[in-house]
């Protein structure tokens, strides 16, 4: 067994007992969403809109912290518990978790790569995919259009099923369960669903904002420099060390509790490779002056 206890041999959790934290957060998020639905008739419009804004923030936070870590290191030793958690993440984020995993692993395969001679990228959410002259797409366009450019769920399920039929079937099952639950909510409280719909889009857009600054100025062809890191402590505490993004792309299976150790291990090589480091967290990357100096397709 390695020093980081790569796989636990006993107990509830597969890699680390610290995974009790994100595992708990999955179900707290789902419980708060259910509580918001139940409280809806008793709330004024100020509280409703405030809750809807929190709903959007929760989606962006979850997808880039809890759900993201679950992709690379499922929390539990039990396949059943992991499967239940996939459904919980699906319902609270409004994205089938198995489909999210597939798209995210394609992201890692391409590392936000630049288009080839045919204008295609391996990474479907590459910041260069819709740029020009080898430059990143402008941030506003990437963030606001990213959600609408995603492949439809049936296309994603077919792509998964082409190599892993059972996984493709699981992805579709998550999708239909999600549709059934939100259809039921629509029947019970149509105004709740209709008000949350634009905030759902904002939550997805927030995730694209984070993704943009995780890669603006990185070097997709150099594994050690394929991401942009930020060591801002509050952000890393809230987002389960998502700020260590260059480190994450260099070693995607590294557990979230071990990112500082990895940085210490490869820090000299990172410095030699010119890994870009931001002072602001990714979610506020537009405030970082170093980001302003990275040429984009609009410059």
Helices and strands as residue ranges (DSSP letters): H 19-39, G 40-42, H 45-63, H 66-72, H 79-93, H 97-110, H 139-149, H 153-163, H 165-188, H 190-215, G 223-225, E 229-230, H 233-238, H 245-250, G 256-258, H 259-273, E 277-278, G 282-287, H 289-292
